[in-house]
Each structure stands twice: as C-alpha cells, then as structure tokens.
C-alpha cells in the first residue's frame, strides 16, 4: 500500500481504534501491522498509534534472561 504520509498509513491500517469508548478486541491487532526497517521508526509509529487509543497507559516490564 502506498500512502502520502504516515498519518494516512495509520488511518488506513488502524482507523477504527479511536471509535467508541472500548478498546478493540485482542485479535484486531493480529491482522493489522505496519512494518518498518528501523527500531526508531517503529518507536515513532507505536507512539502515534498508542496516542490515539483511549484508556489509561500501562507499562509492563520483562526480562530476557533467567536469574
């Protein structure tokens, strides 16, 4: 898909996430994605998409090794 800008790409991919008061069902994101080559691009896109979602922000932490 070719779009004129990032906002248009996000609207075309995730347009319904700001409709209503509830979050979309979990499988909503399993069938929609935007691929980017660099982590900095991914972080920017994630910030824009998450900023459109309603509700309280939550942080989850993980570890990538066993202690």
Buried (B, 14 or more C-beta within 10 A) or exposed (E): EEEEEEEEBBBEBBEEBEEEEEEBEEEEEEEBEBEEEEEEEEEEBEEBBEEEEEEEEEEEEEEEEEE
